[in-house]
Amino acid sequence: MTGMRLPAKAAVYALVAISVLLVVFPLLWMVAAALKTQAQIIDPNGSLLPVHPQWGNLSRAWNIAPFGTFFVNTAIFSIVTTTGQIATGMLAGYAFAVFDFPAKRVAFYLVMSGLMIPFTVVIVPVVQLLADFGWVNTWQGLLVPNIASALGCFLFRQFFLSAPAELGEAARIDGAGEWRIFWRVYRPLAQPMIAAFTVIAFLQNWNNFLFPLVVTSSEHLMMISQGLTIFQGQITGTAYNLLMAGSLIAVVPVLVVAMIAQRKVVEGLTLGAIR
Amino acid sequence: MPPIRSKARRSMPRPSIARRGRARHWGTASAFVLPVLGLTVLFSVVPLVMVIRRSLYAGNIFGTNLTFSGLANYREVFATGGGHALIVTAVYTAGFVAVVMGLGGGIALLLDVKLPGLRQVRAFFVIPLVVPPVATAFIWFTFFQPGTGLFNRALAAAGLGQVSLSSATDAMIAVIAFGAWQFFGEAVLLYLAALKTLPRDVLDAASVDGASAWQRLRWIRWPLLRHQTALITIVATLTGLQAFTQIYILTNGGPQGATQTALYYVYDQAFGLGASGSTGLADAMSVILFAISLIVTMTQLALISRPARGAQATRTVPARMGRA
């Protein structure tokens, strides 16, 4: 298609520019609004750009709600659940691909049924279970139900099914145990897959809103998404500059990480959907 | 679940790295499988059984004093706005899917053009997918504010009327618009991946033979993409059925239930302002929602197990179910 005529090329670039603007504009609007004064915010004819950037809005927002606690909590939650999802998913996926054991098929279908049951459908009984355990408003209530990922198990199983058998056979002849074969031979092979899954699992856990919302209500356990809604309740009326400053605080760290790990993010987002 | 079974049968006995000697590895295998198996059963399978059973019982939230009440909860759901919530879910999901597919497909076609710089642009469309939806929903919330919001300023400048989240139609447009903005990047990525699998030589040959860009799209790309389009539509549908954050932030289900979807009805009945100490209604609506998503997932699995005509076979898993 190198033979495209100039008007056609220009049209493509123009449409792409509009599409990019569709994504970027709301984010730029957020930055601009976060730096405006309250008077500029409520003026219907005010400039779209912050005339005298109010950098102080960011620190004011940071001080209204315990954003530090929110970030630490979100980090703990995301790191623990992502690590858990990868470890348990990889082990189970490996076992389903490699070993032959009693009731394997039943076990596999049970795990796969987890893919057919959206969390949103069982949200009420899950909270009831956690209440029975006395786990509402606790770390274990937040973490334990999110440690296993049926999707992770499935993806790792597919991966290990296509891994070469000779490597394991050679190691076995050399007298390596099953754990050693898994850890030293097959886990390193799965590294690209682990990286892609880590990135999307981490982002999903970081952004998880509904689950923490129904399991916690105390501020010292709150994560950034829920914390933002608390923050909104604490600022008064139309202080949208502060609301946007708070949103900016929540967006920037994720944006930076996503841009750094860009290729893995794209890989992860298309993983599991169509390959 | 016949499609899963047939898929599993195809791949399971393949002796790639599978080993014999079941007695020897029994211990290792069960230690490897148990965490995922146990947690999935405890937090997915058991709760599903619980919710189905409880939807047939009257009783309080703690599950004491349960008495069998047949379909009374389901009748009550429809008597208390549940039917309306299902219609709202259908309207939201249809609008969401239409916008996501249109934007996603269109932009992917643009980015697939071989011109310098377009590959790098792809990264922009990932942003709304990965930053916290609560934060970006607040941006859209300010867009709709009376008088000062971006949309109202633009409308006023154009001499048109105002939009408001307290109007039923505008509120629905707002949640669809934000929901689609947040998710359409996924469709862009999936379509781009699908476009890459198309036979380049056939397209080039058509080009040499004088087929216009529209003819190549209509007669070559579209027929080859139909299968993937169906699959991406299903991924979007499953996501649309589970919309929560945008409704929570933008409208709270209002005004007067105009944006209260089935899931939001469940949330409201069990945890929100509508909570009444009994979860019977939330349980019944959860079961209805499960039935709907099961039908969609079954369609998905049926499509996956039937290889695409013309295009090369694709492998897909029922992913992306956990986005709320």
Interface residues (C-beta under 8 A of the other chain):
Chain A: M1 T2 G3 M4 A8 K9 V12 Y13 L15 V16 S19 V20 L22 V23 V24 P26 L27 W29 M30 A33 I41 I42 D43 P44 N45 A87 T88 G89 L91 A92 Y94 A95 F96 A97 V98 F99 D100 F101 P102 K104 R105 A107 F108 Y109 L110 V111 M112 S113 G114 L115 M116 I117 P118 F119 T120 V121 V122 I123 V124 P125 V126 V127 Q128 L129 A131 V144 P145 I147 A148 S149 A150 L151 C153 F154 L155 Q158 F160 L161 S162 A163 P164 A165 G168 E178 W179 Y186 L203 Q204 W206 N207 N208 F209 L210 L213 V214 I224 S225 Q226 L228 T229 Q232 T238 Y240 L243 M244 G246 S247 L248 A250 V251 V254 L255 A258 M259 Q262 V265 V266 L269 T270 L271 G272 A273 I274 R275
Chain B: M1 I4 R5 A8 S11 M12 R14 P15 S16 I17 A18 R19 R20 G21 R22 H25 W26 T28 A29 S30 A31 F32 V33 P35 V36 L37 G38 L39 T40 V41 L42 F43 S44 V45 V46 P47 L48 M50 V51 R54 I61 F62 G63 L103 I107 L110 L111 V113 K114 L115 L118 V121 R122 A123 F124 F125 V126 I127 P128 L129 V130 V131 P132 P133 V134 A135 T136 F138 I139 W140 F141 T142 F143 Q145 G147 T148 L150 N152 R153 A156 W181 G185 E186 L189 L190 A193 A194 S207 A213 Q228 L231 I232 V235 L238 L241 Q242 F244 T245 Y248 I249 L263 V266 Y267 A270 F271 T279 A282 D283 S286 V287 L289 F290 S293 L294 T297 T314 R315 T316 V317 P318 A319 R320 M321 G322 R323 A324
